[in-house]
Amino acid sequence: MIMIATDMVSIPITLEQLITAVQQLQPDERAKVARALIQLDLHSDLTALIQELYAEPPIDDITDDDIMAEIKAVRQQSQPI
C-alpha cells in the first residue's frame, strides 16, 4: 500500500535562500522549476489578455461578406506578382 503525505509544511525563506536551493538541484529538477515558473507567467499573461478582451465591447457589425473580402485581399497581397 502506497501512502502519500498530504500535510503541508510552511517554511519562511528569503528569495536568496530559494535561489540557492534551486541552484543546488540537478539539471532536470531545475528545468522542472523553470517550466513551472514559465507556466505561471504565461497563465498570468493569458488571464490578463482574456480580461482585457472581455472588457472590450463586442463588435457586431462585421458580416461574413466583410470577412471574406478581407481574406481575399490578404490572399491577393501574398501572391507573387
N, C-alpha and C positions, 0 to 999 in steps of 0.2 A: 504494500500500500504506500503510495506516494503522498507525503504531507507537504503542503505549501504554506509557508508563513504568511499570514495576512496582516499582521500587526506592523504598523509603520513606526519608524523611529525618526525623530526630527533632531538634527544636529546643526546648531548655528555655526556657519563657517563664513569666512570672508571670501570675496571674489578671488583674491590672490591664492588662498588655500584651495579653492575649487580648481583654478587653473593649474596649480602644481599637481593636484591629484589627477587631473585629466592627462597631463604631460607624462605621468608615470604609467599610464595604461599602455597595453600592447597596441600596435598599429590598427588592428581590426576593431578593437574596442574604441579607440579614438575616432575611427571612421563612423561607428555607430552613434557616438555622441555628436559628431559633426552633422550627420544626417538628421538626427532628432532636432538639432538647433535650426537647421535649414527648413525642416518641415514646419516648425513653429513660426518661423519668419514668413514663410510662404503662406501659411494659414492666416496670419495676421494681415498680410498684404491682400490676399483674396477676400477676406472678410471686409476690409476697408473698401475695396473696389465694389463689392456687391452692395454694400450700404450706400456708396456714392451713386451707383446706377439706380438703385431703388428710390433714391431721393429725387432723381430727375423726373419731370413729368413725362408721361407716355407720349410717344409720337404716333398719332393715329391717322395722320393724313398721307401716309405713304401707301400707294397702291401696288398691286402686283405688276402692273404695267410700268410703274416707276422703277421697280426693282429690275425688271427685265431690260429696260432701257439702259440702266447703269451697267448691267452685266455685259450687254452688247458693246457699250462704249469702252469698257475695260478690255474686252477681248480684241477690239479693233486696235487699241493702243499698243497691245502687246504683240501684235502680228508684225513680222518683219516686212519692211517696205520693198 
